[in-house]
């Protein structure tokens, strides 16, 4: 089967995040099982990669540019939905998996080319959809959490199959030196302000803040200015090898302010037995589960600080929650083979429906 993943935002090396990591793992699984995987994504013009892509598009006089940076074809365009015809002619997909930003225009453009759709609902930011999902009348739906499924059912009347973000444990599982409380993705919506307040109240504990979504120069400068007074906060650039982060992490802090659809970093950390302290927002409690502690985002700062200090200082309590985190990472719902079987079954069903209609 030829499977095209269509995303309205960027893709590595230009942009990375939970959606991109999960998509890459699914693509790798498809290839391992003898299928073909490709991606249609947005092109960003900055950096050397963007410069070369712009030059290639201009030279070839086409709407999109093709590369194989992640090990499979990626078609990039300023507006991916406008490159749907190009992508379909180039890749001849049997089914498309549409995700996140501009899902509706992407889906409509692919449907117009006769490509069956599976829409993977990975967040609850309705304004990013670019329209009403009910316009994609023949699509099937996957949600990344029970929270996401309930939210879309309530808003659009959509029924979804729940498949949490797929994770290859081998990419994340590592021994850890336990040097830091780690906070990934220092954006306001991810709880940056609260993370700083917690760190400020724990001057004896080292905190590691790690870039995930790319920080522009102004944003990075504001972060550096905010954390400068605190000797126990360290900011590091994003990395493609998260073992280098989890290998130094004792506790993962996830004080998200917005309605997280899941919370992939929690599941990644659990693979190494790292407890997670996070907020009761959206699907994040589903991701943390028994592998950590969930608090209301608006809980008193003293509650957050007490939780972090208890896990940091109480060896017996830490070991208990660490074992629970590792066990939670091995639950059936996160088994990659089981997830892939369900995922591929939905793709196969969508493709067969098109074949029956054509017959």
ABEGO torsion letter per residue (X at the ends): XBBBBBBABBBOAABBEAAAAAAAAAAAAAAAAGBBBBBBBBBBABEAAAAAAAAAAAAAGBABBBBAAAGBBBBBBABAAAAAAAAAAAAGBABBBBBEBGAAAAAAAAAAAGBBBBBBBABABAAAAGEBAAABAABBBBBABAAAAAAAAAAAGBBBBBBBBBBBAAAABBBBAGABBBBBGBBAAAGAAAAAAAAAABAABBBBBBBABBBBAAAAAAAAAAAAABAABBBBBBBABAAAAAAABABBBBBBABBBABGAAAAAAAAAGBBBBBBBBEAAAAAAEAAEBBBBAABBAAAAAAAAAAAAABAAAAAAAAAAAAAAAABAAABAAAAAAAAAAAAAAAAAAAAAAAX
